Amino acid sequence: MEVTGRPSSEDIEAINSPLAPTMLESLPPAKPKRLRDMFPTASDDALDLVRNLLHFNPHRRLTAEQALRHPYVAQFHNPEDEPVCTRRINIPIDDNQKFSIREYRNKLYSDIHRRKKELRKRILQSHHNYYNNNNGGGAAAQGGGSSSQQQRQH
């Protein structure tokens, strides 16, 4: 808010959070700071990119794809090597509950940790399934055979 100023009622409605208006009302009024004052040596393109990424209203904010095409980062833009996420990403933290920064960070990190564990478990399971399917299931495929097969051979 110190950089962007207080959002308009239209901007607040755009985030679709019933808690947002009361949270914003509880904040003390602040005169917005100019990005140029905060970053006096930044180029005009750099300031434009930051300004367009900091819009409170998500519909006015640059998307990742738009940001990658911005003149400030144009030299790094490589459309052939920039995958696009085709699904909506939702953070599983209740937006209608107020958390401290520490609580929010801990909940977010905890969720990331839990999802990484689930992903590792699925990867290990797929490797296990692949190994078992391609090696005939273990000892029998390695020449150990069953005890009845060994008895018939003797």
N, C-alpha and C positions, 0 to 999 in steps of 0.2 A: 504494500500500500504506500510505503514511503517512496517508491519509484513510480508506480502506476497511478497513484491517486485513488480516491474512493470510487468503486465501481457504480455504474448507473443501476437503476432498478431493472432495466432490461438485461444488463450483464449478470446481475444476481439471479434473475429468473433463468438465464441460460445454463447455469450450472445445476439446476434442478435439485436443490438441497433445501429442505425446510428449515434446517438449522442455520444456514448461511446468514439470513437477515439479522437474526438476534446476535450472532457472533460478531458480525460487522458493526452493529450498533454499539457493542460493548467496547470497541476499539476507540482510543482517543483520536480526535481529528489531527491529521498531519498534512503539512504542505508538501506536495510531491517534489522530489528532487529531480533535477534535470540529469539525464544520462550523461550529457556532455560535461557537467560539473563533476560527476562521479568518475568518469573516464576521459579526462581531458586529452589524452594522446591517442584515443581510439579513432579509427577512420570513420567517415560517414557511413560506409557500408556496414562496418561492425556495429555501430550504434543502431542502424536501421534493422539489422537482424535481431539484435537483443530486444529492441522496442517491439518488434512483431512477434517475438516469442513470449513476451511477458503480458500479453493481453489477458485480462481477467476472464473475459468471455471466450470460451473454447471455440466458438464459431468464428471468431475474428482472429484467433491465434493461428500462426503458421502450422501446417502439418509437417511431419518429418520430411515427407517428399518435397514439399514446397521449400522448406529450409535448406535441403540439400541442393536445390537449384538457385538459391540466393547468390547474388554476385560476390558476397564476402567469402563464400566457400566454393565458388564455381570451379576453381582450379583442382579441387579434390573430388568433384562430382564425376561418378562413373556409373551410369545407369545399368550397365551390364553386371555390375557387382554390388548392387544395392537391393537386396530382397525387400519385398513389401509384405507387411503383415496384413493378412486378409481377414482377420477376425478381431473383434472388439476385445480389448484388454480391460478387465475390471479388477480394481484393487479390492480384495475381500475385507475391507475395514469399513465399518458403519460410518457413513458420512454424517449421520444425524446424531452422533455422540461426540462430545468434545473430549479430546485427549491432549495430554501434554506432549511436547515435542518428543520427549524420551519415550513415552508410552506408544506414540504413533510409530516411531522408529523401531522400537522393540517388536511391535506387532508385525510390522512390515518385514523385518529381518527374520522373525520366527516363521512367517508364511513362506518366505523365500527358501529358508533352510528346509522346511517340511517338503516343499515341492521338489527341491533338489534331491532329497532322500528318496522320494517316490520315483523320480526319474531314474536315479541310479538303480533302484530295485527293478524297475521295468527293463532297463538295459541289461542288467545281469541275468534276468529271467530269459530275455530273448537270446542272449549268448548261450545260456544253459540249454534252451530248447534247440537252438541251432546245432550245438555240439552233439546233443543226444540224437537228433534226427539224422545227422550226417555221419555219425560213427556207429550207427546200429545199436546204440543203447549201452555201450560200455564194455564190460569184460568179455562177453560172448563175441563181440566184434573184434576183440584183440586176441582171440585165440584161446581164451580161457575155457569157453564152452560150459555147458551145464554138467552136473555130476552124472546124469544118465547118459549123456553123449560120451563122456570119458569112460564110463563103465563099458559101453558097447565097443569102444575102440580097443579095449584090453581083452 
